[in-house]
């Protein structure tokens, strides 16, 4: 068998191994290990480094314009072996850590494996030299970029708490944007002058897409928005403060330990908070539908209640004696007191919004 045939066979094997690896990564199988997660994390990074180097060598040796098939055989073997090693590494991690960080590592493994498969397939499509030349550079760059992002400082979470903290930090800006958006709802429509007339010369580009400008609130809807929006603003502002405090006191500090189950629940609740705030705000735009406003608010409120139970499992108001028995620090007690006060204020604000909407539903002022 010639070197070219060996290289082709190895590329075909690589495509098959990547396909198998993607299938295995999609299932929930796990392998038992006595190694710590930090050790498995180090091994994971080492495997990615080998894959990075092997990908570079394969790309250089199998350059479509002047392939060096013999030189590609060893790095192709390295890629085949380490795609399998990457899958094994994930299976070893599964019984050792929480779902949030595991999802992060699995997504990296899936992305790198998919990119390697695309590179191998592109190199096999050698009957289209120009397209293959452009394609193999692109696919090689994809593998490199994925691994570079992981290897840079703070590119990969250290543990499950770190992964959840990152998730919360990424979502915090969106919550702040939501607060700004709710403030703008009662302002003049985008593109409308202060005198109430739409600027005819203003072109926002939406007409070309057939979407047109935002629909204005009717007098009844504007009246409702003026009553409810300040309360919604307050609620979202409180949630923003709460969100920031949880990042600081529960996810960036070891003084308030949470198990992996609670941490994973926090990751889900952060996503629910973002989606919930978006739904509440969207329901305030024209055309408004009162049941939708009430439903979105109730869902958002329920998420804050779930969050309270997760970080403050004991919500009994008579906590003094219990806190003393737990021997928690004075600082922890202050944090808990602040959180309870914030949750209480969210509950009061949400209840007031519901009462206001209920009054409208009955056809008289609340």
DRENDO-1510 file (C-alpha; in Angstrom, 1 decimal, always signed):
<recs>
REC; n; res; u; v; w
REC; 1; UNK; +0.0; +0.0; +0.0 .
REC; 2; UNK; +1.4; +3.4; -1.0 .
REC; 3; UNK; +1.8; +6.3; +1.4 .
REC; 4; UNK; -1.0; +8.1; -0.3 .
REC; 5; UNK; -3.3; +5.1; +0.1 .
REC; 6; UNK; -2.3; +4.8; +3.8 .
REC; 7; UNK; -3.1; +8.5; +4.3 .
REC; 8; UNK; -6.4; +8.1; +2.6 .
REC; 9; UNK; -7.3; +5.1; +4.7 .
REC; 10; UNK; -6.3; +7.0; +7.9 .
REC; 11; UNK; -8.4; +10.0; +6.9 .
REC; 12; UNK; -11.4; +7.7; +6.3 .
REC; 13; UNK; -10.8; +6.1; +9.7 .
REC; 14; UNK; -10.6; +9.5; +11.3 .
REC; 15; UNK; -14.0; +10.4; +9.8 .
REC; 16; UNK; -15.5; +7.2; +11.2 .
REC; 17; UNK; -13.9; +7.6; +14.6 .
REC; 18; UNK; -15.2; +11.2; +14.8 .
REC; 19; UNK; -18.7; +10.0; +13.9 .
REC; 20; UNK; -18.5; +7.3; +16.6 .
REC; 21; UNK; -17.1; +9.8; +19.1 .
REC; 22; UNK; -19.9; +12.2; +18.5 .
REC; 23; UNK; -22.4; +9.4; +19.0 .
REC; 24; UNK; -20.7; +8.3; +22.3 .
REC; 25; UNK; -20.6; +11.9; +23.5 .
REC; 26; UNK; -24.3; +12.3; +22.9 .
REC; 27; UNK; -25.1; +9.4; +25.3 .
REC; 28; UNK; -24.8; +9.4; +29.1 .
REC; 29; UNK; -22.3; +6.5; +29.5 .
REC; 30; UNK; -19.6; +7.0; +32.1 .
REC; 31; UNK; -16.4; +5.3; +33.2 .
REC; 32; UNK; -15.3; +4.8; +36.8 .
REC; 33; UNK; -12.1; +6.4; +38.0 .
REC; 34; UNK; -10.3; +7.2; +41.2 .
REC; 35; UNK; -8.7; +10.4; +39.8 .
REC; 36; UNK; -9.8; +13.8; +41.0 .
REC; 37; UNK; -11.5; +16.2; +38.7 .
REC; 38; UNK; -8.5; +18.5; +38.7 .
REC; 39; UNK; -6.4; +15.7; +37.4 .
REC; 40; UNK; -9.0; +14.8; +34.7 .
REC; 41; UNK; -9.1; +18.5; +33.8 .
REC; 42; UNK; -5.3; +18.5; +33.3 .
REC; 43; UNK; -5.5; +15.4; +31.1 .
REC; 44; UNK; -8.3; +17.0; +29.1 .
REC; 45; UNK; -6.1; +20.0; +28.3 .
REC; 46; UNK; -3.2; +17.8; +27.5 .
REC; 47; UNK; -5.3; +15.8; +25.0 .
REC; 48; UNK; -6.4; +19.1; +23.3 .
REC; 49; UNK; -2.8; +20.2; +23.1 .
REC; 50; UNK; -1.9; +17.0; +21.3 .
REC; 51; UNK; -4.8; +17.4; +19.0 .
REC; 52; UNK; -3.8; +21.0; +18.2 .
REC; 53; UNK; -0.3; +20.0; +17.3 .
REC; 54; UNK; -1.4; +17.0; +15.2 .
REC; 55; UNK; -4.0; +19.0; +13.3 .
REC; 56; UNK; -1.3; +21.6; +12.4 .
REC; 57; UNK; +1.0; +18.8; +11.1 .
REC; 58; UNK; -1.8; +17.1; +9.1 .
REC; 59; UNK; -2.7; +20.5; +7.6 .
REC; 60; UNK; +0.9; +21.2; +6.6 .
REC; 61; UNK; +1.7; +17.7; +5.3 .
REC; 62; UNK; -1.6; +17.3; +3.3 .
REC; 63; UNK; -1.7; +20.7; +1.7 .
REC; 64; UNK; -3.7; +20.1; -1.4 .
REC; 65; UNK; -1.2; +21.8; -3.7 .
REC; 66; UNK; +1.7; +19.7; -2.6 .
REC; 67; UNK; +0.7; +16.8; -0.2 .
REC; 68; UNK; +3.4; +14.9; +1.6 .
REC; 69; UNK; +1.5; +11.7; +2.4 .
REC; 70; UNK; +4.3; +10.0; +4.3 .
REC; 71; UNK; +4.7; +12.9; +6.7 .
REC; 72; UNK; +1.0; +12.9; +7.5 .
REC; 73; UNK; +0.8; +9.3; +8.7 .
REC; 74; UNK; +2.1; +9.9; +12.3 .
REC; 75; UNK; -0.1; +13.0; +13.0 .
REC; 76; UNK; -3.1; +11.3; +11.5 .
REC; 77; UNK; -2.5; +8.4; +13.9 .
REC; 78; UNK; -2.3; +10.9; +16.8 .
REC; 79; UNK; -5.6; +12.4; +15.8 .
REC; 80; UNK; -7.3; +9.1; +15.6 .
REC; 81; UNK; -6.0; +8.0; +19.0 .
REC; 82; UNK; -6.8; +11.3; +20.7 .
REC; 83; UNK; -10.3; +11.7; +19.4 .
REC; 84; UNK; -11.0; +8.5; +21.2 .
REC; 85; UNK; -9.0; +9.7; +24.3 .
REC; 86; UNK; -11.1; +12.9; +24.4 .
REC; 87; UNK; -14.3; +10.9; +24.6 .
REC; 88; UNK; -12.8; +8.7; +27.3 .
REC; 89; UNK; -11.8; +11.8; +29.2 .
REC; 90; UNK; -15.4; +13.1; +29.2 .
REC; 91; UNK; -16.7; +9.7; +30.3 .
REC; 92; UNK; -14.3; +9.7; +33.3 .
REC; 93; UNK; -15.5; +13.2; +34.3 .
REC; 94; UNK; -19.2; +12.3; +34.4 .
REC; 95; UNK; -19.3; +10.7; +37.8 .
REC; 96; UNK; -16.9; +13.2; +39.3 .
REC; 97; UNK; -18.6; +16.6; +38.9 .
REC; 98; UNK; -21.8; +18.6; +38.4 .
REC; 99; UNK; -23.9; +19.0; +35.2 .
REC; 100; UNK; -23.0; +22.6; +34.5 .
REC; 101; UNK; -19.3; +22.2; +34.1 .
REC; 102; UNK; -19.7; +18.8; +32.5 .
REC; 103; UNK; -21.9; +20.5; +29.8 .
REC; 104; UNK; -19.1; +23.0; +29.2 .
REC; 105; UNK; -16.5; +20.3; +28.7 .
REC; 106; UNK; -18.8; +18.2; +26.6 .
REC; 107; UNK; -19.6; +21.1; +24.3 .
REC; 108; UNK; -15.8; +21.7; +23.8 .
REC; 109; UNK; -15.3; +18.0; +23.0 .
REC; 110; UNK; -18.2; +18.0; +20.6 .
REC; 111; UNK; -17.0; +21.2; +18.8 .
REC; 112; UNK; -13.4; +20.0; +18.4 .
REC; 113; UNK; -14.5; +16.5; +17.2 .
REC; 114; UNK; -16.9; +18.0; +14.7 .
REC; 115; UNK; -14.2; +20.4; +13.4 .
REC; 116; UNK; -11.7; +17.5; +13.0 .
REC; 117; UNK; -14.2; +15.4; +11.2 .
REC; 118; UNK; -14.9; +18.3; +8.8 .
REC; 119; UNK; -11.2; +18.8; +8.2 .
REC; 120; UNK; -10.7; +15.1; +7.4 .
REC; 121; UNK; -13.6; +15.1; +5.1 .
REC; 122; UNK; -12.4; +18.2; +3.3 .
REC; 123; UNK; -8.9; +16.6; +2.8 .
REC; 124; UNK; -10.6; +13.5; +1.3 .
REC; 125; UNK; -12.4; +15.7; -1.2 .
REC; 126; UNK; -9.2; +16.2; -3.2 .
REC; 127; UNK; -10.9; +16.2; -6.6 .
REC; 128; UNK; -11.7; +19.9; -6.2 .
REC; 129; UNK; -8.3; +21.4; -5.5 .
REC; 130; UNK; -9.3; +25.1; -5.3 .
REC; 131; UNK; -12.3; +24.4; -3.0 .
REC; 132; UNK; -10.2; +22.0; -0.9 .
REC; 133; UNK; -7.4; +24.4; -0.4 .
REC; 134; UNK; -9.7; +27.1; +0.9 .
REC; 135; UNK; -11.7; +24.5; +2.9 .
REC; 136; UNK; -8.8; +22.8; +4.7 .
REC; 137; UNK; -7.4; +26.2; +5.8 .
REC; 138; UNK; -10.9; +27.1; +7.2 .
REC; 139; UNK; -11.3; +23.8; +8.9 .
REC; 140; UNK; -7.8; +23.8; +10.4 .
REC; 141; UNK; -8.5; +27.3; +11.7 .
REC; 142; UNK; -11.7; +26.1; +13.4 .
REC; 143; UNK; -9.9; +23.4; +15.3 .
REC; 144; UNK; -7.2; +25.9; +16.4 .
REC; 145; UNK; -9.6; +28.6; +17.4 .
REC; 146; UNK; -11.7; +26.2; +19.6 .
REC; 147; UNK; -8.6; +24.9; +21.4 .
REC; 148; UNK; -7.0; +28.4; +21.7 .
REC; 149; UNK; -10.2; +29.7; +23.4 .
REC; 150; UNK; -9.9; +26.8; +26.0 .
REC; 151; UNK; -6.2; +27.3; +26.6 .
REC; 152; UNK; -6.2; +31.0; +27.2 .
REC; 153; UNK; -6.3; +32.3; +30.8 .
REC; 154; UNK; -9.7; +31.5; +32.4 .
REC; 155; UNK; -10.7; +29.8; +29.2 .
REC; 156; UNK; -11.9; +26.7; +31.0 .
REC; 157; UNK; -13.9; +26.5; +34.2 .
REC; 158; UNK; -12.0; +25.1; +37.2 .
REC; 159; UNK; -15.0; +23.4; +38.9 .
REC; 160; UNK; -18.8; +23.4; +38.9 .
REC; 161; UNK; -19.1; +26.5; +41.0 .
REC; 162; UNK; -16.8; +28.3; +38.6 .
REC; 163; UNK; -18.9; +27.2; +35.6 .
REC; 164; UNK; -22.1; +28.3; +37.2 .
REC; 165; UNK; -20.6; +31.7; +38.2 .
REC; 166; UNK; -19.6; +32.2; +34.5 .
REC; 167; UNK; -23.1; +31.4; +33.4 .
REC; 168; UNK; -24.5; +34.0; +35.9 .
REC; 169; UNK; -22.0; +36.7; +34.9 .
REC; 170; UNK; -22.8; +36.2; +31.2 .
REC; 171; UNK; -26.5; +36.7; +31.9 .
REC; 172; UNK; -26.1; +39.7; +34.2 .
REC; 173; UNK; -25.7; +42.2; +31.3 .
REC; 174; UNK; -28.9; +40.9; +29.7 .
REC; 175; UNK; -30.8; +41.6; +33.0 .
REC; 176; UNK; -29.4; +45.1; +33.0 .
REC; 177; UNK; -30.5; +45.6; +29.4 .
REC; 178; UNK; -34.0; +44.4; +30.4 .
REC; 179; UNK; -34.2; +47.1; +33.1 .
REC; 180; UNK; -33.3; +49.8; +30.6 .
REC; 181; UNK; -35.8; +48.4; +28.1 .
REC; 182; UNK; -38.7; +48.5; +30.5 .
REC; 183; UNK; -37.9; +52.2; +31.2 .
REC; 184; UNK; -38.2; +53.0; +27.5 .
REC; 185; UNK; -41.6; +51.4; +27.0 .
REC; 186; UNK; -43.7; +54.5; +27.9 .
REC; 187; UNK; -41.4; +56.8; +26.0 .
REC; 188; UNK; -42.2; +58.0; +22.4 .
REC; 189; UNK; -42.1; +55.3; +19.8 .
REC; 190; UNK; -38.7; +54.9; +18.2 .
REC; 191; UNK; -38.4; +57.3; +15.2 .
REC; 192; UNK; -41.1; +59.6; +16.7 .
REC; 193; UNK; -40.3; +63.2; +17.3 .
REC; 194; UNK; -41.0; +64.9; +20.6 .
REC; 195; UNK; -44.1; +66.5; +19.1 .
REC; 196; UNK; -45.6; +63.1; +18.5 .
REC; 197; UNK; -45.0; +62.9; +14.7 .
REC; 198; UNK; -43.0; +60.3; +13.0 .
REC; 199; UNK; -40.0; +61.6; +11.2 .
REC; 200; UNK; -40.7; +60.7; +7.6 .
REC; 201; UNK; -37.1; +61.0; +6.6 .
REC; 202; UNK; -36.0; +58.5; +9.2 .
REC; 203; UNK; -35.1; +55.1; +7.8 .
REC; 204; UNK; -34.5; +52.4; +10.3 .
REC; 205; UNK; -34.2; +49.7; +7.6 .
REC; 206; UNK; -37.1; +47.5; +8.9 .
REC; 207; UNK; -39.5; +48.5; +6.0 .
REC; 208; UNK; -37.3; +46.7; +3.5 .
REC; 209; UNK; -37.7; +43.5; +5.5 .
REC; 210; UNK; -41.5; +44.0; +5.6 .
REC; 211; UNK; -41.5; +44.6; +9.4 .
REC; 212; UNK; -42.2; +48.3; +9.6 .
REC; 213; UNK; -41.8; +50.4; +12.8 .
REC; 214; UNK; -42.9; +49.3; +16.2 .
REC; 215; UNK; -46.7; +49.5; +16.8 .
REC; 216; UNK; -47.6; +52.3; +19.2 .
REC; 217; UNK; -49.5; +51.6; +22.4 .
REC; 218; UNK; -53.2; +52.5; +22.3 .
REC; 219; UNK; -54.5; +55.0; +25.0 .
REC; 220; UNK; -55.8; +52.0; +27.1 .
REC; 221; UNK; -52.5; +50.2; +26.7 .
REC; 222; UNK; -50.5; +53.3; +27.5 .
REC; 223; UNK; -52.5; +53.9; +30.6 .
REC; 224; UNK; -51.9; +50.3; +31.7 .
REC; 225; UNK; -48.2; +50.6; +31.0 .
REC; 226; UNK; -47.9; +53.8; +33.0 .
REC; 227; UNK; -49.5; +52.1; +36.0 .
REC; 228; UNK; -47.6; +48.8; +35.7 .
REC; 229; UNK; -44.2; +49.7; +34.2 .
REC; 230; UNK; -42.8; +51.5; +37.3 .
REC; 231; UNK; -43.6; +48.5; +39.4 .
REC; 232; UNK; -42.1; +46.1; +36.8 .
REC; 233; UNK; -39.0; +48.4; +36.7 .
REC; 234; UNK; -38.8; +48.1; +40.5 .
REC; 235; UNK; -39.1; +44.3; +40.4 .
REC; 236; UNK; -36.5; +43.9; +37.6 .
REC; 237; UNK; -34.2; +46.3; +39.4 .
REC; 238; UNK; -34.5; +44.2; +42.6 .
REC; 239; UNK; -33.8; +41.0; +40.6 .
REC; 240; UNK; -30.7; +42.7; +39.2 .
REC; 241; UNK; -29.5; +43.5; +42.6 .
REC; 242; UNK; -30.2; +40.0; +43.8 .
REC; 243; UNK; -28.5; +38.5; +40.8 .
REC; 244; UNK; -25.4; +40.5; +41.4 .
REC; 245; UNK; -25.3; +39.6; +45.1 .
REC; 246; UNK; -25.6; +35.9; +44.4 .
REC; 247; UNK; -22.6; +36.1; +42.1 .
REC; 248; UNK; -20.6; +37.9; +44.8 .
REC; 249; UNK; -21.7; +36.0; +47.9 .
REC; 250; UNK; -22.6; +32.5; +46.6 .
REC; 251; UNK; -20.6; +31.9; +43.4 .
REC; 252; UNK; -17.4; +33.9; +43.9 .
REC; 253; UNK; -16.8; +32.9; +47.6 .
REC; 254; UNK; -16.4; +29.6; +49.4 .
REC; 255; UNK; -18.0; +30.9; +52.6 .
REC; 256; UNK; -21.5; +29.8; +51.3 .
REC; 257; UNK; -20.9; +26.3; +50.1 .
REC; 258; UNK; -23.5; +24.8; +47.8 .
REC; 259; UNK; -23.5; +21.2; +46.6 .
REC; 260; UNK; -23.4; +20.4; +42.9 .
REC; 261; UNK; -27.2; +19.8; +42.7 .
REC; 262; UNK; -27.9; +23.3; +44.1 .
REC; 263; UNK; -25.3; +24.9; +41.8 .
REC; 264; UNK; -26.8; +23.2; +38.8 .
REC; 265; UNK; -30.2; +24.4; +39.8 .
REC; 266; UNK; -28.8; +27.9; +40.1 .
REC; 267; UNK; -27.5; +27.7; +36.5 .
REC; 268; UNK; -31.0; +26.7; +35.3 .
REC; 269; UNK; -32.7; +29.5; +37.4 .
REC; 270; UNK; -30.4; +32.1; +35.9 .
REC; 271; UNK; -31.5; +31.1; +32.4 .
REC; 272; UNK; -35.1; +31.2; +33.6 .
REC; 273; UNK; -34.7; +34.7; +35.1 .
REC; 274; UNK; -33.4; +36.0; +31.8 .
REC; 275; UNK; -36.2; +34.4; +29.8 .
REC; 276; UNK; -38.8; +35.5; +32.3 .
REC; 277; UNK; -37.7; +39.1; +32.3 .
REC; 278; UNK; -37.8; +39.1; +28.5 .
REC; 279; UNK; -41.3; +37.6; +28.5 .
REC; 280; UNK; -42.6; +40.2; +31.0 .
REC; 281; UNK; -41.1; +43.1; +28.9 .
REC; 282; UNK; -42.4; +41.7; +25.6 .
REC; 283; UNK; -45.9; +41.4; +27.0 .
REC; 284; UNK; -45.9; +45.2; +27.7 .
REC; 285; UNK; -45.4; +46.1; +24.0 .
REC; 286; UNK; -48.4; +46.6; +21.7 .
REC; 287; UNK; -50.6; +44.9; +21.1 .
REC; 288; UNK; -51.0; +44.0; +24.8 .
REC; 289; UNK; -52.8; +41.0; +25.9 .
REC; 290; UNK; -53.7; +41.2; +29.6 .
REC; 291; UNK; -53.7; +37.4; +30.3 .
REC; 292; UNK; -50.3; +37.2; +28.7 .
REC; 293; UNK; -49.0; +40.0; +30.9 .
REC; 294; UNK; -50.3; +38.2; +34.0 .
REC; 295; UNK; -49.0; +34.8; +33.0 .
REC; 296; UNK; -45.5; +36.1; +32.2 .
REC; 297; UNK; -45.3; +38.0; +35.5 .
REC; 298; UNK; -46.5; +34.9; +37.4 .
REC; 299; UNK; -43.9; +32.8; +35.8 .
REC; 300; UNK; -41.2; +35.3; +36.5 .
REC; 301; UNK; -42.3; +35.6; +40.1 .
REC; 302; UNK; -42.3; +31.8; +40.5 .
REC; 303; UNK; -38.7; +31.7; +39.4 .
REC; 304; UNK; -37.7; +34.1; +42.1 .
REC; 305; UNK; -39.5; +31.9; +44.6 .
REC; 306; UNK; -37.6; +28.9; +43.4 .
REC; 307; UNK; -34.4; +30.8; +43.6 .
REC; 308; UNK; -35.1; +31.7; +47.2 .
REC; 309; UNK; -35.7; +28.1; +48.2 .
REC; 310; UNK; -32.5; +27.1; +46.5 .
REC; 311; UNK; -30.1; +29.5; +48.2 .
REC; 312; UNK; -32.1; +29.9; +51.4 .
REC; 313; UNK; -33.6; +26.4; +52.0 .
REC; 314; UNK; -35.0; +27.5; +55.4 .
REC; 315; UNK; -37.3; +30.4; +54.9 .
REC; 316; UNK; -38.8; +30.3; +58.4 .
REC; 317; UNK; -39.0; +34.0; +59.5 .
REC; 318; UNK; -38.0; +33.0; +63.1 .
REC; 319; UNK; -34.4; +32.3; +62.2 .
REC; 320; UNK; -32.5; +33.7; +65.2 .
REC; 321; UNK; -32.3; +30.5; +67.2 .
REC; 322; UNK; -31.7; +28.4; +64.2 .
REC; 323; UNK; -28.9; +30.6; +63.0 .
REC; 324; UNK; -27.2; +30.4; +66.4 .
REC; 325; UNK; -27.4; +26.6; +66.3 .
REC; 326; UNK; -25.7; +26.7; +62.9 .
REC; 327; UNK; -22.9; +28.8; +64.3 .
REC; 328; UNK; -22.7; +30.8; +61.1 .
REC; 329; UNK; -20.5; +33.9; +60.9 .
REC; 330; UNK; -21.9; +37.4; +61.5 .
REC; 331; UNK; -21.2; +38.2; +57.8 .
REC; 332; UNK; -23.2; +35.2; +56.7 .
REC; 333; UNK; -26.1; +36.3; +58.9 .
REC; 334; UNK; -26.0; +39.7; +57.3 .
REC; 335; UNK; -26.0; +38.2; +53.8 .
REC; 336; UNK; -28.9; +36.0; +54.7 .
REC; 337; UNK; -30.8; +39.0; +56.2 .
REC; 338; UNK; -30.2; +41.1; +53.1 .
REC; 339; UNK; -31.3; +38.3; +50.7 .
REC; 340; UNK; -34.5; +37.7; +52.7 .
REC; 341; UNK; -35.3; +41.4; +52.7 .
REC; 342; UNK; -34.7; +41.5; +48.9 .
REC; 343; UNK; -36.9; +38.5; +48.3 .
REC; 344; UNK; -39.6; +39.9; +50.5 .
REC; 345; UNK; -39.6; +43.2; +48.5 .
REC; 346; UNK; -39.8; +41.3; +45.2 .
REC; 347; UNK; -42.8; +39.4; +46.5 .
REC; 348; UNK; -44.5; +42.6; +47.6 .
REC; 349; UNK; -43.9; +44.3; +44.3 .
REC; 350; UNK; -45.1; +41.3; +42.3 .
REC; 351; UNK; -48.2; +41.1; +44.4 .
REC; 352; UNK; -48.9; +44.8; +43.8 .
REC; 353; UNK; -48.6; +44.3; +40.1 .
REC; 354; UNK; -50.9; +41.4; +40.1 .
REC; 355; UNK; -53.5; +43.4; +42.1 .
REC; 356; UNK; -53.2; +46.3; +39.7 .
REC; 357; UNK; -53.8; +44.0; +36.7 .
REC; 358; UNK; -56.6; +42.2; +38.6 .
REC; 359; UNK; -58.3; +45.6; +39.0 .
REC; 360; UNK; -58.1; +46.2; +35.3 .
REC; 361; UNK; -59.4; +42.7; +34.6 .
REC; 362; UNK; -62.5; +43.5; +36.6 .
REC; 363; UNK; -63.0; +46.8; +34.7 .
REC; 364; UNK; -62.4; +49.2; +37.5 .
REC; 365; UNK; -59.3; +50.9; +39.0 .
REC; 366; UNK; -57.4; +48.8; +41.5 .
</recs>
